[in-house]
Amino acid sequence: MPRPTSVSRLLMFFVLMLLPASCALIRQTLQTGGERQQKPLPPPPPPTSVHVLIFAMDGGVPDVLMDAVHSGHAPYIAALLGKDEGNGVFEHAYAAPHALSVLPSSTIADWASIFTGSVPAYDGVPGDEWFDRVTMKFYAPVPVSVPETADNAKVVTDDLVGKQLKVPTLYEGLHGRSSFVSLLSIHRGASIYTTVSPGAFPDLFEHLIRGKLKGADEEKSLSASLDRDAITKVLDAFKEHGIPDLQVVYLPGIDIFTHAAPDRLAGQLRYLEHVTDGCVGRVLDEYRSQGLLDHTYVLFISDHAHVPTLADKRHQLGTDDEHSPFQVVHKAGFRVRRASLLLPDTDNDYQAVLAYQGSMAFIYLADRSTCPEDGDKCDWNKPPRLEEDVLPVLKAFYRANRTGRPVAKLKGTLDLIFARPGMPPGQNALPFMVFDGKDLVPIHQYLREHPRPDLVDLERRMNWLGSGPWGYRAGDIVLLPRACMNLPIEQRFYFAGITHYTWHGSACEQDSHIPFILAKPNESGKEMRDIMSDFGGDSPSERELTPLVESLFPPQPHREQTAASKESR
Ligand SMILES: [Zn+2]
């Protein structure tokens, strides 16, 4: 089967993410007006009680959002924030100047961290794709290497991510308070989950058939239809149930549009001004008309930002050809798992698995002594042996990057290669170290000798990814491609099955730096900054959002702090 094109992959994304997979589900969604009540609703909060409204802006770049705020073309967001007083302080808001994503800076791991207050090695969700060696199951809630989008559908229909999360969500910690979540992958424990109904889709198909998924016309883009339809569902739920204590409004269109925009970050600016701002405005207007806005904390946060890249095969480190990282692992002496969500039993004799995150890749290795012959199924409950299994792959990538042998295309594409001695699943995985061509070196030691200010807070964030009870899910080897903005665009690379005009996933400043803004219309930006000072101040990480939101609600009798925030703080 030919590899799906970028456009058809995006079509599948829309169809499968938003169109429920079975007729039964479509009926259910139609009958319930595009929402799923997940638990009994408490009575609507009184108008004078505190409300929290979160705009979860997928892929929003902080500088671009600020450009939109200052341009005069994003009037709703600009009016909410008020006058810019400098250093992140606005008249009614505080925008933390150096907020950071966890690693990888890619969608699913980052939203998981934001809405649990935990980190991947503890929450069990390490990326857009991962391999669970205990079950030999490959997960791709956002497909990056694999062409199939079935897991993407399950995010909506079957709470795929919620079932993998090992810690409580923000919503589960808000005992007795109502929480509504629109579209977001992390919705376990929310009172109501709203999705886009099938009725909204003829427009999307129309645009697709006309070839408009080019990132050129933001107003008519499929992304805009998706975001706007989602807002309509949010407002419908307000009509039916009242405005909840907590509302999460997920806006996936920013990310999808930016990936496909030939003018890259300038495209995102157009999208924020002409689509996102209006979506935000419709929700704010509803709060205002019900007299709630002055009692509402409004947050803007992204999962990651974007690095401009070249959308061509030279810069895409792919999956299935003679020139891909898969081939490097194969040449190192491994049977490599094909990039596919599901494999027939006859193909289960693989000894290595690759999972892609855009500007990062995970490699999982078996102890090959358990499966030496073709057809042998490896015992994946055993970790790989450092000398016999991990080192050959490390050396192969190091050599390929230096010399272009045995895969010429890999020459000069890699920045850092990480690994660690394997531990069996069930025990805490060890911290990742840097491979320097000969040895594994602790990250802080490596950085002392090779300072890398462009890779922000690298050791701590790699530990969050890999070092902990679920750290084995991030693999035995992690590859960072050359990706940062201090390199010309011709020297930036990404691991993916498709090419895009922008990517993310790395530890670079550009895609790790996120907007994290707290606003309240009748309070000052300095008050917002004071609140944020307990949650990371001017450089919070994503894991601060959950405890911050918990703190914004006044204590209730018998209300307990969530286990998630206790564990991760
Ligand atoms: Zn994202």
Residues whose N, C-alpha, C, O or C-beta is under 5 A from the ligand:
A	BS01	ZN	D58 G59 S106 T107 D255 D303
